[in-house]
Amino acid sequence: MSTLYTSSRPEESDSPLHLPLMSLREVVMFPRAIIPLFVGRKSSIRAIETAIEEHGKEIFLVAQRDANIETPQTGDLYDVGTVSKILQMLKLPDGTIKVLFEGLYRARVSDITGLDSAVPMADVAVLPEVDTQTAESEALVRVTQDALKEYARINQKMAKESILAISSLHYPGRLADSIMPHLRLDFQKKQTVLEELHPVERLEKVYAFLQEEIEVYDLERKIKSRVKKQMERNQKEYYLGEQLKAIHKEMGHDHDLQSEFQELEETLDAMDMPQEARERAREEIGKLRRIPPSSAEHGVIRNYVDWILSLPWNRIREGEIDIHAAQKILDEDHYGLKKPKERILEYLAVQALVDKVKGPILCLVGPPGVGKTSLSKSIARAMGREFVRLSLGGVRDEAEIRGHRRTYVGALPGKIIQSLKRVSSSNPVFCLDEVDKMSTDFRGDPSAALLEVLDPEQNYAFSDHYLDLDYDLSRIFFITTANSLASIPEPLQDRMEIIEIPGYLETEKTCIAMDFLLAKQLEANGLANVSVNMSKGAVQEIIRRYTREAGVRNLEREIASVCRKIARRIVEDKSLEGKSIAVTKTNVRSYLGVPKVRHEVGEDKPLVGVCTGLAWTRVGGELLLVEVALMPGSGKIEITGKLGDVMQESARAALSYIRSRGEMFGLRSDFYKEVDIHVHVPEGATPKDGPSAGVTLATSLISALLHIPVRNDVAMTGEITLRGRVLPIGGLREKLLAAHRGGIKNVIIPADNEADLKEVPEAILKDIEITCVDHLDDVLCRALVNTSAETLFCGKEHIVPLASTLFQDDTRVQPQ
């Protein structure tokens, strides 16, 4: 008796089927099996979707030869797989899907296409088979079913329903296919069964695998039994040992504990520590002698003694101080940062002259990516000390700093003491990172706990709640970092020496990229032995068009992106090996795509009511275009452009200055009642604030009211008073860099900022003419086109605006 079973559509078995292909890792699908699978690869998900939409839910499942290959090619797949049907599909929140497959019939791959495209497709030929029933096959079926029952008896994971269903099968081929999904075998063995087309020989293999699994389970059971007996014997020995200890204790012969206490006392005598800590440790060891080991208090006291004996009380790591070597290390690791480096070298020089000097408390304040934390590591290397970093971001529990009292369960010292134990030194360089990110809740104020840690007059006797002893922190070189001083409490700021790192200029970023970042990323991306030449113009293009930051973190990411793309080109095109690859200003866009950042540039020609200002932002300097429009109205003033309160006040102060001097400009005293003024700063999506736009706003207003264009090659910065005085500003070097980048040739700055020009690179000062002023009158004479003090402040003799109704009369002539 024989039967042919292949597919629900046997008429298609003569011609190849064209179905979506899905590769399986460590899984083999068998006909008549129903298996749920979690699918996460995009190509597999697209194949499933195509099967549901276009192929009646039929899909070809085939196993990979190597499960570690993410994108297999034709040679990575087995030839024989299973045409299956998708019964259910469920999309999960993490982007994967859970699919329930039912195996239909075997098939052999004849052609595979689209493995690198959206949907892999396969031409498969159905493999028909004749399942026969003979006396030999019947005997084989019976012994296999008996072996399956034995396997199910020792493997409790098989469901009874599955056993009954399989036991009802009498054809060898079907029986073999139904048993295989339940066996814990390597997928390679399962694949050999799938590729076996003869039903009887297939069942013989399955029977052999069943017998092997039964033997393995028997061995596992014996091993578990042997291990259990061993554990019972160990427990018995432990119990008897404890009884023996109790007997020795009753007899006064507790030699083990006595030797342990003796070892603790020897360690204590050998340590260099303050007398107070020594006496406390000796006292606690005495308590240990009197308290039985079974007591909970014994463990608490033992932990406390261990902590005292493990701390580096007077363990100092001092090396020979070499100022020149320290300066060389600092310059090797970081470009610029002149003030922090000078402060470190000053401290080292003083330490070389004085036996003991209290460690300074430095606070490096600056935007992300300027190198605050890495500078701390370089300081430790330059001083030859251990480096400790403790991140305070998100810390809101005072016990994180001061520790828990010993009465609490699981009490520990604070992070400061724990860090000192880890480095085994009492004078490391200690970096308290993100000190401005601490918060406060019902568990206390950690910033208040830091006051004692960072106060040079108190930290020589820091008291941790757990130790309840004074610990000397004055020898530690504390460095704190913060992005902003605004969220640091003033009492904490008072304990620290603030060193601001405002960010790097474009010239500094260029040097950092060429000298440090490029070599680092070439090595990180496997290009250390490849000749990659990145020009200075390419680096400047990346800085200007693809990053907007004060530091160099994003700059390093963009350089890394260029290196990765070069690495891919070399791998894909072997002809590039050994050749020099140039990255220039013209081709950097092919690596990084469309520019991400747009910097403002000056206007092409002088315009009425449009003035170029200079602004400081956390990511550097920017040109600030201020536009003023006049409209007939009733004296309203509107200020737009997402300006902060300070800049809105500057705009109103500028208008008040103009009204107070309106007669000198030839304006009627009530001119503002007949006109509406709209002040706008473009790019309103960017918040703008700061006391440095007063002269720019005033110049734009006067230009619009007098209808005199503003020179397009002039930029200005400075705040004004109601009397027209120009006040000093901050961030001058960043602003001058923005002017240089925007093609501005003349910059007007407050006279009080003339001393700050020493910090501006000489290359920028050569290309820009700097004019220092102390009054707005001087600004107007230099910024407005074809004007001087005689023509500008002439009353009503010479100048007539276009909107003549705003003036006392119309007898003046518009300047050309």
Sequence and secondary structure as in RCSB ss.txt:
>XXXX:A:sequence
MSTLYTSSRPEESDSPLHLPLMSLREVVMFPRAIIPLFVGRKSSIRAIETAIEEHGKEIFLVAQRDANIETPQTG
DLYDVGTVSKILQMLKLPDGTIKVLFEGLYRARVSDITGLDSAVPMADVAVLPEVDTQTAESEALVRVTQDALKE
YARINQKMAKESILAISSLHYPGRLADSIMPHLRLDFQKKQTVLEELHPVERLEKVYAFLQEEIEVYDLERKIKS
RVKKQMERNQKEYYLGEQLKAIHKEMGHDHDLQSEFQELEETLDAMDMPQEARERAREEIGKLRRIPPSSAEHGV
IRNYVDWILSLPWNRIREGEIDIHAAQKILDEDHYGLKKPKERILEYLAVQALVDKVKGPILCLVGPPGVGKTSL
SKSIARAMGREFVRLSLGGVRDEAEIRGHRRTYVGALPGKIIQSLKRVSSSNPVFCLDEVDKMSTDFRGDPSAAL
LEVLDPEQNYAFSDHYLDLDYDLSRIFFITTANSLASIPEPLQDRMEIIEIPGYLETEKTCIAMDFLLAKQLEAN
GLANVSVNMSKGAVQEIIRRYTREAGVRNLEREIASVCRKIARRIVEDKSLEGKSIAVTKTNVRSYLGVPKVRHE
VGEDKPLVGVCTGLAWTRVGGELLLVEVALMPGSGKIEITGKLGDVMQESARAALSYIRSRGEMFGLRSDFYKEV
DIHVHVPEGATPKDGPSAGVTLATSLISALLHIPVRNDVAMTGEITLRGRVLPIGGLREKLLAAHRGGIKNVIIP
ADNEADLKEVPEAILKDIEITCVDHLDDVLCRALVNTSAETLFCGKEHIVPLASTLFQDDTRVQPQ
>XXXX:A:secstr
 EEE   S GGGGGS EEEEEEEESS    TT EEEEEE  HHHHHHHHHHHHHSTTEEEEEEBS TT SS  GG
GB SEEEEEEEEEEEE TTS EEEEEEEEEEEEEEEEE TTSSS EEEEEE   EEE  HHHHHHHHHHHHHHHH
HHHH TTS HHHHHHHHT  SHHHHHHHHGGGS   HHHHHHHHH   HHHHHHHHHHHHHHHHHHHHHHHHHHH
HHHHHHHHHHHHHHHHHHHHHHHHHHT  HHHHHHHHHHHHHHHHS   HHHHHHHHHHHHHHHHS TTSHHHHH
HHHHHHHHHHS SS        HHHHHHHHHHH S  HHHHHHHHHHHHHHHHSS     EEEEE  TTSSHHHH
HHHHHHHHT  EEEEE TT   THHHH   TTSTT    HHHHHHHHHT SS EEEEE GGG   BTTB HHHHH
HHHH TTTGGGEE TTT SEE  TTSEEEEEES STTS HHHHHTSEEEE     HHHHHHHIIIIIHHHHHHHT
T TTS EEE HHHHHHHHHHH   SSSHHHHHHHHHHHHHHHHHHHH GGGTTS EEE TTTHHHHH S      
   SS EETEEEEEEEETTEEEEEEEEEEEEESSS EEEESSB HHHHHHHHHHHHHHHHTHHHHTB TTGGGGE
EEEEE S TTS B  TT HHHHHHHHHHHHHT EE TTEEE  EE TT BEE  S HHHHHHHHHHTT  EEEEE
GGGGGGGGGS HHHHHHSEEEEESBHHHHHHHHBTT  HHHHT TTSS   SSGGGBS S      
